[in-house]
Amino acid sequence: MDVFITQIAKLFPAFDAALGAGIIVFARMLGFVLLAPVFSRKEIPSLAKIGFVFLLTITLTGVLHPPVPPVNNSLILSIVLNVAVGAMIGYMARLILSAIDAGADMINMQMGLSSAMVLDPTTQSQISILEKYFSVFAILIFIQLGGVYWLFQAFMRSFEIFPIYATSIPLAKIVNMEYLIQMTSNVLYMGLQIAAPVLLATLGQDIILGIISKTAPQVNVFQLSFLFKPVLGAAIMVWILPMLVTVISEYFLSFSHII
């Protein structure tokens, strides 16, 4: 069998180069899909993801016009490095959406809905209902703004920075540390910006209930807070929903050039 493959490679060098490059492009695309937003969601069947990656690999291999592999090229090393590069690009894009989940978690805690947890198939962990809602909400805004196009643009640009048969990852070019620090710090900043209206409203409610508790000790303020907080929080969220769409859209657009 090895002799047959060797003879085929000698007879059809272009096919051999395309096949080797296709395997490496498939590995990079697979690492990218495993972590990138939209594509990494567990709601999408694994078979559909692999089929999608396979079709894109065929298309990209023809577009890239891969060169002949070097003589001493290690296929295993190239696969490992390309999976790592694809995963890094997907992880940086995922950080942008993590800020929305942080804001949703703050709102959920302030509204007293921490006990209302559901299983998130994406992360295989228990998350709050509001966090699940905001996660889907942010994904829809991300798609509507052209986020999928940004992801593919970043993926195609990665072949210019890190060629198919490269043997070392140029971290300084792939990962801009200034932007990475900015994205990670914005997880808390953007989360507070999204949750601020609900946090301020519930804080005002706590102050009012505290005054009632001092003036009328017979009133069970602790029990009333469990009734008023979810209702007030839901009302504030409905009121600020159009503003949230604008804030989240501007946040995504500010990072469109990074990914």
Order of alpha helices (4+ residues) and beta strands (2+ residues): alpha-alpha-alpha-alpha-beta-beta-alpha-alpha-alpha-alpha-alpha
